[in-house]
Amino acid sequence: MYVAPAARGRGVGRQIFIALEAEARRLGVRRLVLETGPRQPEAIALYARAGFVQIPLYGEYRDTPHPELSVCMAKDL
């Protein structure tokens, strides 16, 4: 997810999350999982405010040669 710098601070990220969660629920999704990096503290804070919690690395991130570059998060719906 990316919000252009000019649009930041206006709740655009939160609105995107609301729409994504609504669609996920409509499709019967029970858990959302994402990956970001520690160099995106604003994104991590946004995800945490949206109810995501940090989880162990998953999938391709689990075996990465640089695990310190990934932060995985999840939210149960």
mmCIF file of the N, C-alpha and C atoms, coordinates in Angstrom:
data_MODEL
# 
_entry.id   MODEL 
# 
loop_
_atom_site.group_PDB 
_atom_site.id 
_atom_site.type_symbol 
_atom_site.label_atom_id 
_atom_site.label_alt_id 
_atom_site.label_comp_id 
_atom_site.label_asym_id 
_atom_site.label_entity_id 
_atom_site.label_seq_id 
_atom_site.pdbx_PDB_ins_code 
_atom_site.Cartn_x 
_atom_site.Cartn_y 
_atom_site.Cartn_z 
_atom_site.occupancy 
_atom_site.B_iso_or_equiv 
_atom_site.pdbx_formal_charge 
_atom_site.auth_seq_id 
_atom_site.auth_comp_id 
_atom_site.auth_asym_id 
_atom_site.auth_atom_id 
_atom_site.pdbx_PDB_model_num 
ATOM 1   N N  . MET A 1 1  ? 0.844   -1.161  0.000  1.00 0.00 ? 1  MET A N  1 
ATOM 2   C CA . MET A 1 1  ? 0.000   0.000   0.000  1.00 0.00 ? 1  MET A CA 1 
ATOM 3   C C  . MET A 1 1  ? 0.893   1.228   0.000  1.00 0.00 ? 1  MET A C  1 
ATOM 4   N N  . TYR A 1 2  ? 0.538   2.216   -0.785 1.00 0.00 ? 2  TYR A N  1 
ATOM 5   C CA . TYR A 1 2  ? 1.335   3.427   -0.877 1.00 0.00 ? 2  TYR A CA 1 
ATOM 6   C C  . TYR A 1 2  ? 0.400   4.620   -0.983 1.00 0.00 ? 2  TYR A C  1 
ATOM 7   N N  . VAL A 1 3  ? 0.699   5.643   -0.204 1.00 0.00 ? 3  VAL A N  1 
ATOM 8   C CA . VAL A 1 3  ? -0.036  6.903   -0.281 1.00 0.00 ? 3  VAL A CA 1 
ATOM 9   C C  . VAL A 1 3  ? 0.972   7.978   -0.682 1.00 0.00 ? 3  VAL A C  1 
ATOM 10  N N  . ALA A 1 4  ? 0.672   8.688   -1.741 1.00 0.00 ? 4  ALA A N  1 
ATOM 11  C CA . ALA A 1 4  ? 1.566   9.744   -2.225 1.00 0.00 ? 4  ALA A CA 1 
ATOM 12  C C  . ALA A 1 4  ? 1.809   10.764  -1.117 1.00 0.00 ? 4  ALA A C  1 
ATOM 13  N N  . PRO A 1 5  ? 3.017   11.282  -1.038 1.00 0.00 ? 5  PRO A N  1 
ATOM 14  C CA . PRO A 1 5  ? 3.335   12.242  0.025  1.00 0.00 ? 5  PRO A CA 1 
ATOM 15  C C  . PRO A 1 5  ? 2.351   13.404  0.133  1.00 0.00 ? 5  PRO A C  1 
ATOM 16  N N  . ALA A 1 6  ? 1.884   13.897  -0.989 1.00 0.00 ? 6  ALA A N  1 
ATOM 17  C CA . ALA A 1 6  ? 0.953   15.029  -0.956 1.00 0.00 ? 6  ALA A CA 1 
ATOM 18  C C  . ALA A 1 6  ? -0.386  14.678  -0.321 1.00 0.00 ? 6  ALA A C  1 
ATOM 19  N N  . ALA A 1 7  ? -0.730  13.405  -0.282 1.00 0.00 ? 7  ALA A N  1 
ATOM 20  C CA . ALA A 1 7  ? -2.026  12.978  0.269  1.00 0.00 ? 7  ALA A CA 1 
ATOM 21  C C  . ALA A 1 7  ? -1.910  12.436  1.692  1.00 0.00 ? 7  ALA A C  1 
ATOM 22  N N  . ARG A 1 8  ? -0.719  12.365  2.226  1.00 0.00 ? 8  ARG A N  1 
ATOM 23  C CA . ARG A 1 8  ? -0.529  11.814  3.565  1.00 0.00 ? 8  ARG A CA 1 
ATOM 24  C C  . ARG A 1 8  ? -1.080  12.740  4.633  1.00 0.00 ? 8  ARG A C  1 
ATOM 25  N N  . GLY A 1 9  ? -1.472  12.128  5.753  1.00 0.00 ? 9  GLY A N  1 
ATOM 26  C CA . GLY A 1 9  ? -2.005  12.900  6.871  1.00 0.00 ? 9  GLY A CA 1 
ATOM 27  C C  . GLY A 1 9  ? -3.466  13.274  6.714  1.00 0.00 ? 9  GLY A C  1 
ATOM 28  N N  . ARG A 1 10 ? -4.121  12.719  5.733  1.00 0.00 ? 10 ARG A N  1 
ATOM 29  C CA . ARG A 1 10 ? -5.531  13.039  5.466  1.00 0.00 ? 10 ARG A CA 1 
ATOM 30  C C  . ARG A 1 10 ? -6.450  11.850  5.684  1.00 0.00 ? 10 ARG A C  1 
ATOM 31  N N  . GLY A 1 11 ? -5.922  10.764  6.237  1.00 0.00 ? 11 GLY A N  1 
ATOM 32  C CA . GLY A 1 11 ? -6.739  9.587   6.492  1.00 0.00 ? 11 GLY A CA 1 
ATOM 33  C C  . GLY A 1 11 ? -6.930  8.680   5.293  1.00 0.00 ? 11 GLY A C  1 
ATOM 34  N N  . VAL A 1 12 ? -6.147  8.909   4.238  1.00 0.00 ? 12 VAL A N  1 
ATOM 35  C CA . VAL A 1 12 ? -6.286  8.094   3.032  1.00 0.00 ? 12 VAL A CA 1 
ATOM 36  C C  . VAL A 1 12 ? -5.945  6.629   3.327  1.00 0.00 ? 12 VAL A C  1 
ATOM 37  N N  . GLY A 1 13 ? -4.858  6.400   4.048  1.00 0.00 ? 13 GLY A N  1 
ATOM 38  C CA . GLY A 1 13 ? -4.475  5.033   4.401  1.00 0.00 ? 13 GLY A CA 1 
ATOM 39  C C  . GLY A 1 13 ? -5.560  4.322   5.178  1.00 0.00 ? 13 GLY A C  1 
ATOM 40  N N  . ARG A 1 14 ? -6.143  5.021   6.130  1.00 0.00 ? 14 ARG A N  1 
ATOM 41  C CA . ARG A 1 14 ? -7.240  4.442   6.926  1.00 0.00 ? 14 ARG A CA 1 
ATOM 42  C C  . ARG A 1 14 ? -8.435  4.110   6.035  1.00 0.00 ? 14 ARG A C  1 
ATOM 43  N N  . GLN A 1 15 ? -8.765  4.981   5.101  1.00 0.00 ? 15 GLN A N  1 
ATOM 44  C CA . GLN A 1 15 ? -9.880  4.727   4.189  1.00 0.00 ? 15 GLN A CA 1 
ATOM 45  C C  . GLN A 1 15 ? -9.604  3.521   3.299  1.00 0.00 ? 15 GLN A C  1 
ATOM 46  N N  . ILE A 1 16 ? -8.355  3.390   2.861  1.00 0.00 ? 16 ILE A N  1 
ATOM 47  C CA . ILE A 1 16 ? -7.987  2.224   2.050  1.00 0.00 ? 16 ILE A CA 1 
ATOM 48  C C  . ILE A 1 16 ? -8.173  0.950   2.867  1.00 0.00 ? 16 ILE A C  1 
ATOM 49  N N  . PHE A 1 17 ? -7.716  0.981   4.133  1.00 0.00 ? 17 PHE A N  1 
ATOM 50  C CA . PHE A 1 17 ? -7.876  -0.189  4.996  1.00 0.00 ? 17 PHE A CA 1 
ATOM 51  C C  . PHE A 1 17 ? -9.337  -0.557  5.206  1.00 0.00 ? 17 PHE A C  1 
ATOM 52  N N  . ILE A 1 18 ? -10.172 0.436   5.410  1.00 0.00 ? 18 ILE A N  1 
ATOM 53  C CA . ILE A 1 18 ? -11.599 0.171   5.599  1.00 0.00 ? 18 ILE A CA 1 
ATOM 54  C C  . ILE A 1 18 ? -12.170 -0.536  4.376  1.00 0.00 ? 18 ILE A C  1 
ATOM 55  N N  . ALA A 1 19 ? -11.819 -0.054  3.183  1.00 0.00 ? 19 ALA A N  1 
ATOM 56  C CA . ALA A 1 19 ? -12.314 -0.669  1.947  1.00 0.00 ? 19 ALA A CA 1 
ATOM 57  C C  . ALA A 1 19 ? -11.748 -2.075  1.762  1.00 0.00 ? 19 ALA A C  1 
ATOM 58  N N  . LEU A 1 20 ? -10.452 -2.263  2.036  1.00 0.00 ? 20 LEU A N  1 
ATOM 59  C CA . LEU A 1 20 ? -9.842  -3.584  1.893  1.00 0.00 ? 20 LEU A CA 1 
ATOM 60  C C  . LEU A 1 20 ? -10.456 -4.592  2.868  1.00 0.00 ? 20 LEU A C  1 
ATOM 61  N N  . GLU A 1 21 ? -10.650 -4.173  4.102  1.00 0.00 ? 21 GLU A N  1 
ATOM 62  C CA . GLU A 1 21 ? -11.250 -5.080  5.086  1.00 0.00 ? 21 GLU A CA 1 
ATOM 63  C C  . GLU A 1 21 ? -12.687 -5.430  4.713  1.00 0.00 ? 21 GLU A C  1 
ATOM 64  N N  . ALA A 1 22 ? -13.439 -4.465  4.241  1.00 0.00 ? 22 ALA A N  1 
ATOM 65  C CA . ALA A 1 22 ? -14.816 -4.734  3.838  1.00 0.00 ? 22 ALA A CA 1 
ATOM 66  C C  . ALA A 1 22 ? -14.849 -5.754  2.704  1.00 0.00 ? 22 ALA A C  1 
ATOM 67  N N  . GLU A 1 23 ? -13.973 -5.595  1.731  1.00 0.00 ? 23 GLU A N  1 
ATOM 68  C CA . GLU A 1 23 ? -13.925 -6.542  0.618  1.00 0.00 ? 23 GLU A CA 1 
ATOM 69  C C  . GLU A 1 23 ? -13.463 -7.914  1.087  1.00 0.00 ? 23 GLU A C  1 
ATOM 70  N N  . ALA A 1 24 ? -12.476 -7.940  1.970  1.00 0.00 ? 24 ALA A N  1 
ATOM 71  C CA . ALA A 1 24 ? -12.000 -9.220  2.499  1.00 0.00 ? 24 ALA A CA 1 
ATOM 72  C C  . ALA A 1 24 ? -13.128 -9.948  3.237  1.00 0.00 ? 24 ALA A C  1 
ATOM 73  N N  . ARG A 1 25 ? -13.866 -9.237  4.057  1.00 0.00 ? 25 ARG A N  1 
ATOM 74  C CA . ARG A 1 25 ? -14.993 -9.858  4.771  1.00 0.00 ? 25 ARG A CA 1 
ATOM 75  C C  . ARG A 1 25 ? -16.043 -10.370 3.785  1.00 0.00 ? 25 ARG A C  1 
ATOM 76  N N  . ARG A 1 26 ? -16.324 -9.560  2.754  1.00 0.00 ? 26 ARG A N  1 
ATOM 77  C CA . ARG A 1 26 ? -17.309 -9.963  1.748  1.00 0.00 ? 26 ARG A CA 1 
ATOM 78  C C  . ARG A 1 26 ? -16.887 -11.268 1.089  1.00 0.00 ? 26 ARG A C  1 
ATOM 79  N N  . LEU A 1 27 ? -15.585 -11.441 0.898  1.00 0.00 ? 27 LEU A N  1 
ATOM 80  C CA . LEU A 1 27 ? -15.060 -12.646 0.257  1.00 0.00 ? 27 LEU A CA 1 
ATOM 81  C C  . LEU A 1 27 ? -14.889 -13.815 1.226  1.00 0.00 ? 27 LEU A C  1 
ATOM 82  N N  . GLY A 1 28 ? -15.149 -13.571 2.503  1.00 0.00 ? 28 GLY A N  1 
ATOM 83  C CA . GLY A 1 28 ? -15.024 -14.634 3.488  1.00 0.00 ? 28 GLY A CA 1 
ATOM 84  C C  . GLY A 1 28 ? -13.632 -14.819 4.052  1.00 0.00 ? 28 GLY A C  1 
ATOM 85  N N  . VAL A 1 29 ? -12.770 -13.853 3.831  1.00 0.00 ? 29 VAL A N  1 
ATOM 86  C CA . VAL A 1 29 ? -11.413 -13.921 4.372  1.00 0.00 ? 29 VAL A CA 1 
ATOM 87  C C  . VAL A 1 29 ? -11.483 -13.791 5.888  1.00 0.00 ? 29 VAL A C  1 
ATOM 88  N N  . ARG A 1 30 ? -10.704 -14.595 6.578  1.00 0.00 ? 30 ARG A N  1 
ATOM 89  C CA . ARG A 1 30 ? -10.726 -14.586 8.040  1.00 0.00 ? 30 ARG A CA 1 
ATOM 90  C C  . ARG A 1 30 ? -9.502  -13.931 8.651  1.00 0.00 ? 30 ARG A C  1 
ATOM 91  N N  . ARG A 1 31 ? -8.430  -13.783 7.853  1.00 0.00 ? 31 ARG A N  1 
ATOM 92  C CA . ARG A 1 31 ? -7.205  -13.198 8.390  1.00 0.00 ? 31 ARG A CA 1 
ATOM 93  C C  . ARG A 1 31 ? -6.465  -12.457 7.287  1.00 0.00 ? 31 ARG A C  1 
ATOM 94  N N  . LEU A 1 32 ? -6.031  -11.256 7.608  1.00 0.00 ? 32 LEU A N  1 
ATOM 95  C CA . LEU A 1 32 ? -5.206  -10.471 6.699  1.00 0.00 ? 32 LEU A CA 1 
ATOM 96  C C  . LEU A 1 32 ? -3.765  -10.546 7.185  1.00 0.00 ? 32 LEU A C  1 
ATOM 97  N N  . VAL A 1 33 ? -2.826  -10.729 6.274  1.00 0.00 ? 33 VAL A N  1 
ATOM 98  C CA . VAL A 1 33 ? -1.413  -10.831 6.602  1.00 0.00 ? 33 VAL A CA 1 
ATOM 99  C C  . VAL A 1 33 ? -0.640  -9.928  5.653  1.00 0.00 ? 33 VAL A C  1 
ATOM 100 N N  . LEU A 1 34 ? 0.345   -9.221  6.176  1.00 0.00 ? 34 LEU A N  1 
ATOM 101 C CA . LEU A 1 34 ? 1.122   -8.316  5.342  1.00 0.00 ? 34 LEU A CA 1 
ATOM 102 C C  . LEU A 1 34 ? 2.582   -8.347  5.746  1.00 0.00 ? 34 LEU A C  1 
ATOM 103 N N  . GLU A 1 35 ? 3.401   -7.804  4.861  1.00 0.00 ? 35 GLU A N  1 
ATOM 104 C CA . GLU A 1 35 ? 4.830   -7.649  5.121  1.00 0.00 ? 35 GLU A CA 1 
ATOM 105 C C  . GLU A 1 35 ? 5.203   -6.215  4.802  1.00 0.00 ? 35 GLU A C  1 
ATOM 106 N N  . THR A 1 36 ? 6.005   -5.646  5.659  1.00 0.00 ? 36 THR A N  1 
ATOM 107 C CA . THR A 1 36 ? 6.560   -4.314  5.445  1.00 0.00 ? 36 THR A CA 1 
ATOM 108 C C  . THR A 1 36 ? 7.989   -4.350  5.945  1.00 0.00 ? 36 THR A C  1 
ATOM 109 N N  . GLY A 1 37 ? 8.608   -3.203  6.070  1.00 0.00 ? 37 GLY A N  1 
ATOM 110 C CA . GLY A 1 37 ? 9.983   -3.181  6.534  1.00 0.00 ? 37 GLY A CA 1 
ATOM 111 C C  . GLY A 1 37 ? 10.171  -2.228  7.694  1.00 0.00 ? 37 GLY A C  1 
ATOM 112 N N  . PRO A 1 38 ? 11.202  -2.434  8.484  1.00 0.00 ? 38 PRO A N  1 
ATOM 113 C CA . PRO A 1 38 ? 11.451  -1.571  9.635  1.00 0.00 ? 38 PRO A CA 1 
ATOM 114 C C  . PRO A 1 38 ? 11.802  -0.137  9.248  1.00 0.00 ? 38 PRO A C  1 
ATOM 115 N N  . ARG A 1 39 ? 12.123  0.064   7.986  1.00 0.00 ? 39 ARG A N  1 
ATOM 116 C CA . ARG A 1 39 ? 12.422  1.425   7.514  1.00 0.00 ? 39 ARG A CA 1 
ATOM 117 C C  . ARG A 1 39 ? 11.156  2.208   7.176  1.00 0.00 ? 39 ARG A C  1 
ATOM 118 N N  . GLN A 1 40 ? 9.993   1.603   7.405  1.00 0.00 ? 40 GLN A N  1 
ATOM 119 C CA . GLN A 1 40 ? 8.704   2.274   7.187  1.00 0.00 ? 40 GLN A CA 1 
ATOM 120 C C  . GLN A 1 40 ? 7.951   2.395   8.512  1.00 0.00 ? 40 GLN A C  1 
ATOM 121 N N  . PRO A 1 41 ? 8.486   3.143   9.476  1.00 0.00 ? 41 PRO A N  1 
ATOM 122 C CA . PRO A 1 41 ? 7.824   3.218   10.787 1.00 0.00 ? 41 PRO A CA 1 
ATOM 123 C C  . PRO A 1 41 ? 6.420   3.814   10.720 1.00 0.00 ? 41 PRO A C  1 
ATOM 124 N N  . GLU A 1 42 ? 6.194   4.712   9.768  1.00 0.00 ? 42 GLU A N  1 
ATOM 125 C CA . GLU A 1 42 ? 4.852   5.283   9.633  1.00 0.00 ? 42 GLU A CA 1 
ATOM 126 C C  . GLU A 1 42 ? 3.862   4.210   9.194  1.00 0.00 ? 42 GLU A C  1 
ATOM 127 N N  . ALA A 1 43 ? 4.287   3.341   8.278  1.00 0.00 ? 43 ALA A N  1 
ATOM 128 C CA . ALA A 1 43 ? 3.416   2.252   7.827  1.00 0.00 ? 43 ALA A CA 1 
ATOM 129 C C  . ALA A 1 43 ? 3.141   1.286   8.970  1.00 0.00 ? 43 ALA A C  1 
ATOM 130 N N  . ILE A 1 44 ? 4.169   0.938   9.722  1.00 0.00 ? 44 ILE A N  1 
ATOM 131 C CA . ILE A 1 44 ? 3.980   0.029   10.855 1.00 0.00 ? 44 ILE A CA 1 
ATOM 132 C C  . ILE A 1 44 ? 2.999   0.634   11.856 1.00 0.00 ? 44 ILE A C  1 
ATOM 133 N N  . ALA A 1 45 ? 3.119   1.917   12.121 1.00 0.00 ? 45 ALA A N  1 
ATOM 134 C CA . ALA A 1 45 ? 2.198   2.580   13.041 1.00 0.00 ? 45 ALA A CA 1 
ATOM 135 C C  . ALA A 1 45 ? 0.770   2.572   12.493 1.00 0.00 ? 45 ALA A C  1 
ATOM 136 N N  . LEU A 1 46 ? 0.610   2.808   11.196 1.00 0.00 ? 46 LEU A N  1 
ATOM 137 C CA . LEU A 1 46 ? -0.718  2.775   10.577 1.00 0.00 ? 46 LEU A CA 1 
ATOM 138 C C  . LEU A 1 46 ? -1.328  1.392   10.717 1.00 0.00 ? 46 LEU A C  1 
ATOM 139 N N  . TYR A 1 47 ? -0.550  0.361   10.423 1.00 0.00 ? 47 TYR A N  1 
ATOM 140 C CA . TYR A 1 47 ? -1.051  -1.005  10.524 1.00 0.00 ? 47 TYR A CA 1 
ATOM 141 C C  . TYR A 1 47 ? -1.430  -1.336  11.959 1.00 0.00 ? 47 TYR A C  1 
ATOM 142 N N  . ALA A 1 48 ? -0.608  -0.919  12.909 1.00 0.00 ? 48 ALA A N  1 
ATOM 143 C CA . ALA A 1 48 ? -0.914  -1.186  14.321 1.00 0.00 ? 48 ALA A CA 1 
ATOM 144 C C  . ALA A 1 48 ? -2.206  -0.476  14.730 1.00 0.00 ? 48 ALA A C  1 
ATOM 145 N N  . ARG A 1 49 ? -2.391  0.756   14.302 1.00 0.00 ? 49 ARG A N  1 
ATOM 146 C CA . ARG A 1 49 ? -3.641  1.472   14.614 1.00 0.00 ? 49 ARG A CA 1 
ATOM 147 C C  . ARG A 1 49 ? -4.847  0.779   13.993 1.00 0.00 ? 49 ARG A C  1 
ATOM 148 N N  . ALA A 1 50 ? -4.628  0.096   12.870 1.00 0.00 ? 50 ALA A N  1 
ATOM 149 C CA . ALA A 1 50 ? -5.716  -0.622  12.195 1.00 0.00 ? 50 ALA A CA 1 
ATOM 150 C C  . ALA A 1 50 ? -5.969  -1.992  12.832 1.00 0.00 ? 50 ALA A C  1 
ATOM 151 N N  . GLY A 1 51 ? -5.193  -2.349  13.855 1.00 0.00 ? 51 GLY A N  1 
ATOM 152 C CA . GLY A 1 51 ? -5.431  -3.605  14.552 1.00 0.00 ? 51 GLY A CA 1 
ATOM 153 C C  . GLY A 1 51 ? -4.497  -4.747  14.195 1.00 0.00 ? 51 GLY A C  1 
ATOM 154 N N  . PHE A 1 52 ? -3.493  -4.481  13.378 1.00 0.00 ? 52 PHE A N  1 
ATOM 155 C CA . PHE A 1 52 ? -2.528  -5.512  13.027 1.00 0.00 ? 52 PHE A CA 1 
ATOM 156 C C  . PHE A 1 52 ? -1.521  -5.682  14.152 1.00 0.00 ? 52 PHE A C  1 
ATOM 157 N N  . VAL A 1 53 ? -1.068  -6.919  14.352 1.00 0.00 ? 53 VAL A N  1 
ATOM 158 C CA . VAL A 1 53 ? -0.028  -7.215  15.338 1.00 0.00 ? 53 VAL A CA 1 
ATOM 159 C C  . VAL A 1 53 ? 1.112   -7.930  14.622 1.00 0.00 ? 53 VAL A C  1 
ATOM 160 N N  . GLN A 1 54 ? 2.312   -7.740  15.161 1.00 0.00 ? 54 GLN A N  1 
ATOM 161 C CA . GLN A 1 54 ? 3.475   -8.377  14.550 1.00 0.00 ? 54 GLN A CA 1 
ATOM 162 C C  . GLN A 1 54 ? 3.418   -9.881  14.765 1.00 0.00 ? 54 GLN A C  1 
ATOM 163 N N  . ILE A 1 55 ? 3.791   -10.626 13.720 1.00 0.00 ? 55 ILE A N  1 
ATOM 164 C CA . ILE A 1 55 ? 3.811   -12.083 13.744 1.00 0.00 ? 55 ILE A CA 1 
ATOM 165 C C  . ILE A 1 55 ? 5.185   -12.557 13.268 1.00 0.00 ? 55 ILE A C  1 
ATOM 166 N N  . PRO A 1 56 ? 5.505   -13.830 13.473 1.00 0.00 ? 56 PRO A N  1 
ATOM 167 C CA . PRO A 1 56 ? 6.763   -14.341 12.920 1.00 0.00 ? 56 PRO A CA 1 
ATOM 168 C C  . PRO A 1 56 ? 6.767   -14.223 11.392 1.00 0.00 ? 56 PRO A C  1 
ATOM 169 N N  . LEU A 1 57 ? 7.952   -14.136 10.832 1.00 0.00 ? 57 LEU A N  1 
ATOM 170 C CA . LEU A 1 57 ? 8.069   -14.078 9.381  1.00 0.00 ? 57 LEU A CA 1 
ATOM 171 C C  . LEU A 1 57 ? 7.393   -15.294 8.762  1.00 0.00 ? 57 LEU A C  1 
ATOM 172 N N  . TYR A 1 58 ? 6.750   -15.103 7.625  1.00 0.00 ? 58 TYR A N  1 
ATOM 173 C CA . TYR A 1 58 ? 6.025   -16.185 6.955  1.00 0.00 ? 58 TYR A CA 1 
ATOM 174 C C  . TYR A 1 58 ? 6.472   -16.289 5.504  1.00 0.00 ? 58 TYR A C  1 
ATOM 175 N N  . GLY A 1 59 ? 6.120   -17.410 4.881  1.00 0.00 ? 59 GLY A N  1 
ATOM 176 C CA . GLY A 1 59 ? 6.370   -17.607 3.452  1.00 0.00 ? 59 GLY A CA 1 
ATOM 177 C C  . GLY A 1 59 ? 7.802   -17.325 3.060  1.00 0.00 ? 59 GLY A C  1 
ATOM 178 N N  . GLU A 1 60 ? 7.954   -16.605 1.965  1.00 0.00 ? 60 GLU A N  1 
ATOM 179 C CA . GLU A 1 60 ? 9.290   -16.306 1.443  1.00 0.00 ? 60 GLU A CA 1 
ATOM 180 C C  . GLU A 1 60 ? 10.124  -15.479 2.411  1.00 0.00 ? 60 GLU A C  1 
ATOM 181 N N  . TYR A 1 61 ? 9.489   -14.761 3.313  1.00 0.00 ? 61 TYR A N  1 
ATOM 182 C CA . TYR A 1 61 ? 10.212  -13.917 4.263  1.00 0.00 ? 61 TYR A CA 1 
ATOM 183 C C  . TYR A 1 61 ? 10.869  -14.749 5.365  1.00 0.00 ? 61 TYR A C  1 
ATOM 184 N N  . ARG A 1 62 ? 10.331  -15.921 5.626  1.00 0.00 ? 62 ARG A N  1 
ATOM 185 C CA . ARG A 1 62 ? 10.859  -16.798 6.669  1.00 0.00 ? 62 ARG A CA 1 
ATOM 186 C C  . ARG A 1 62 ? 12.299  -17.225 6.361  1.00 0.00 ? 62 ARG A C  1 
ATOM 187 N N  . ASP A 1 63 ? 12.607  -17.459 5.097  1.00 0.00 ? 63 ASP A N  1 
ATOM 188 C CA . ASP A 1 63 ? 13.920  -17.965 4.720  1.00 0.00 ? 63 ASP A CA 1 
ATOM 189 C C  . ASP A 1 63 ? 14.816  -16.911 4.068  1.00 0.00 ? 63 ASP A C  1 
ATOM 190 N N  . THR A 1 64 ? 14.449  -15.658 4.201  1.00 0.00 ? 64 THR A N  1 
ATOM 191 C CA . THR A 1 64 ? 15.237  -14.597 3.588  1.00 0.00 ? 64 THR A CA 1 
ATOM 192 C C  . THR A 1 64 ? 16.619  -14.514 4.237  1.00 0.00 ? 64 THR A C  1 
ATOM 193 N N  . PRO A 1 65 ? 17.637  -14.183 3.460  1.00 0.00 ? 65 PRO A N  1 
ATOM 194 C CA . PRO A 1 65 ? 18.967  -14.037 4.045  1.00 0.00 ? 65 PRO A CA 1 
ATOM 195 C C  . PRO A 1 65 ? 19.093  -12.785 4.924  1.00 0.00 ? 65 PRO A C  1 
ATOM 196 N N  . HIS A 1 66 ? 18.095  -11.896 4.854  1.00 0.00 ? 66 HIS A N  1 
ATOM 197 C CA . HIS A 1 66 ? 18.115  -10.656 5.646  1.00 0.00 ? 66 HIS A CA 1 
ATOM 198 C C  . HIS A 1 66 ? 16.788  -10.474 6.386  1.00 0.00 ? 66 HIS A C  1 
ATOM 199 N N  . PRO A 1 67 ? 16.524  -11.312 7.392  1.00 0.00 ? 67 PRO A N  1 
ATOM 200 C CA . PRO A 1 67 ? 15.243  -11.218 8.090  1.00 0.00 ? 67 PRO A CA 1 
ATOM 201 C C  . PRO A 1 67 ? 15.033  -9.890  8.800  1.00 0.00 ? 67 PRO A C  1 
ATOM 202 N N  . GLU A 1 68 ? 16.096  -9.187  9.075  1.00 0.00 ? 68 GLU A N  1 
ATOM 203 C CA . GLU A 1 68 ? 15.965  -7.894  9.756  1.00 0.00 ? 68 GLU A CA 1 
ATOM 204 C C  . GLU A 1 68 ? 15.320  -6.840  8.858  1.00 0.00 ? 68 GLU A C  1 
ATOM 205 N N  . LEU A 1 69 ? 15.147  -7.132  7.582  1.00 0.00 ? 69 LEU A N  1 
ATOM 206 C CA . LEU A 1 69 ? 14.541  -6.180  6.650  1.00 0.00 ? 69 LEU A CA 1 
ATOM 207 C C  . LEU A 1 69 ? 13.041  -6.379  6.482  1.00 0.00 ? 69 LEU A C  1 
ATOM 208 N N  . SER A 1 70 ? 12.473  -7.359  7.196  1.00 0.00 ? 70 SER A N  1 
ATOM 209 C CA . SER A 1 70 ? 11.037  -7.636  7.057  1.00 0.00 ? 70 SER A CA 1 
ATOM 210 C C  . SER A 1 70 ? 10.347  -7.583  8.406  1.00 0.00 ? 70 SER A C  1 
ATOM 211 N N  . VAL A 1 71 ? 9.154   -7.024  8.381  1.00 0.00 ? 71 VAL A N  1 
ATOM 212 C CA . VAL A 1 71 ? 8.253   -7.034  9.529  1.00 0.00 ? 71 VAL A CA 1 
ATOM 213 C C  . VAL A 1 71 ? 6.938   -7.596  9.007  1.00 0.00 ? 71 VAL A C  1 
ATOM 214 N N  . CYS A 1 72 ? 6.492   -8.713  9.570  1.00 0.00 ? 72 CYS A N  1 
ATOM 215 C CA . CYS A 1 72 ? 5.233   -9.312  9.162  1.00 0.00 ? 72 CYS A CA 1 
ATOM 216 C C  . CYS A 1 72 ? 4.173   -9.026  10.226 1.00 0.00 ? 72 CYS A C  1 
ATOM 217 N N  . MET A 1 73 ? 2.968   -8.749  9.761  1.00 0.00 ? 73 MET A N  1 
ATOM 218 C CA . MET A 1 73 ? 1.874   -8.396  10.662 1.00 0.00 ? 73 MET A CA 1 
ATOM 219 C C  . MET A 1 73 ? 0.607   -9.094  10.187 1.00 0.00 ? 73 MET A C  1 
ATOM 220 N N  . ALA A 1 74 ? -0.335  -9.282  11.118 1.00 0.00 ? 74 ALA A N  1 
ATOM 221 C CA . ALA A 1 74 ? -1.601  -9.940  10.771 1.00 0.00 ? 74 ALA A CA 1 
ATOM 222 C C  . ALA A 1 74 ? -2.737  -9.341  11.587 1.00 0.00 ? 74 ALA A C  1 
ATOM 223 N N  . LYS A 1 75 ? -3.934  -9.536  11.065 1.00 0.00 ? 75 LYS A N  1 
ATOM 224 C CA . LYS A 1 75 ? -5.163  -9.110  11.744 1.00 0.00 ? 75 LYS A CA 1 
ATOM 225 C C  . LYS A 1 75 ? -6.230  -10.138 11.467 1.00 0.00 ? 75 LYS A C  1 
ATOM 226 N N  . ASP A 1 76 ? -6.803  -10.688 12.525 1.00 0.00 ? 76 ASP A N  1 
ATOM 227 C CA . ASP A 1 76 ? -7.932  -11.604 12.373 1.00 0.00 ? 76 ASP A CA 1 
ATOM 228 C C  . ASP A 1 76 ? -9.199  -10.802 12.160 1.00 0.00 ? 76 ASP A C  1 
ATOM 229 N N  . LEU A 1 77 ? -9.986  -11.249 11.202 1.00 0.00 ? 77 LEU A N  1 
ATOM 230 C CA . LEU A 1 77 ? -11.256 -10.586 10.937 1.00 0.00 ? 77 LEU A CA 1 
ATOM 231 C C  . LEU A 1 77 ? -12.358 -11.353 11.629 1.00 0.00 ? 77 LEU A C  1 
# 
